[in-house]
Amino acid sequence: MLLKFAIRLGLLACGMALVAMFAAGPRGVIAAESNAKKSESGMLVAYRDGMLTLRGKSGDLVYEVGPNFKTWQNNEDGPGSKQVDTVRALSGAMPGTVVRLDVENREVYIGLDHRVIGTFESYQDGTLELLAADAPPGFVQKPQGKVVLAIDSGIPVLESVEGAPYRYRGPAGEILKHVKKGTLVTARSEHDAEHFEVIQLGEPKQKIERYVGQTRGTVRGTLVSFRDGILRIRGKGMASQAANEYERLISLRITDSVPIVESIDGEAYRATDLNALKAAKEGTLITARKIEEVLLEIQIGAAK
């Protein structure tokens, strides 16, 4: 009798432990309803059985995201977003896709980055005011009306004149003072929706070339390969907003017009050419000085 009672107590204890374990959920899982952070951005790792795994700056995070969330697919060719089925969109997205989760509003944004597109109204003391651009048919205009953005005076400004490729103009604090009202402006951020990293004026006729894992500013890492004009390095961005950014595979198209310099054994950089990249060994330190898709210089090695 005592033995049977002990066995029953043991089974009851095990059952309670199992209930507690499943109630707590998997380690590292954050229920979106109770998460204190308002938003989280990262690269998609997986989406299975309603659990969304993102790789962000602080590591992997898992969220419970079901069909009760609204999901928006960014219009990468202009303003606006299109609402899509949450489960279908996340299940079909490629690993490495940039995803932003708005916990407070229970929304998911799928796309390359966070950006605001509009026409220039004014700029003063770090405050940029835009009139949001109309979204094309089939897309929802987000945001709408007048938009006020806080812009760091040191972030770079790129400009396209009459559809030509973007060129670096200078820091936002100086350039935005002289922009004409009505000019098309795009403010972009890859890492944080609250801190923009680059301002674009105008729009080039040629579409911007994108690669999974591309970051917008200067990147430094180790050489993976250089073949058929595509440089691949394993590294991370060097901007202040990306100081703790996770390591990623970055791909860049390198042409004959891109300046290339090399430092041997820590000596001063000297001008070289594509042959130096072709001859470089895997694991060589590579720095790509760039803003958006504008490559300023490729550095092989590091000068002391």
Secondary structure, DSSP 8 states (H G I E B T S, - for coil): -HHHHHHHHHHHHHHHHHHHHHHH-STTEEETTT-SSSEEEEEEEEEETTEEEEEETTEEEEEE--TTSEEEEE-TTSS-EEEE-HHHHHHHS-TT-EEEEETTTTEEEESS-EEEEEEEEEEETTEEEEEE----TTSB-SS-SEEEEE--TTSEEEE-STT---EEEEEHHHHGGG--TT-EEEEEESS-TTS--EEEES--SS-----TT--SS-EEEEEEEEETTEEEEEEEE-SGGGTT---EEEEEE--TTS-EEE-STT---EEE-HHHHHH--TT-EEEEEEETTEEEEEEES---
